[in-house]
């Protein structure tokens, strides 16, 4: 997992996506800016992740073989 916390408007997203595309590996990019400001819930994260996974052919093929997912969190 990669997390970048520089100031805004420095090209972090472009840098990360360029690197990932040049590696020619499958990846999932979750843009947490899509979540409501100040609200981070497991549900909102899963919704964004689900949307991203549904757009990727390789991910849909991979997910077809998953029978069960368990999520454990440090917070309640």
Secondary structure, DSSP 8 states (H G I E B T S, - for coil): -------TTSSHHHHHHHHHHHHT-------GGGS-TT---HHHHHHHHHHHHHT-HHHHHHHTT--------S--
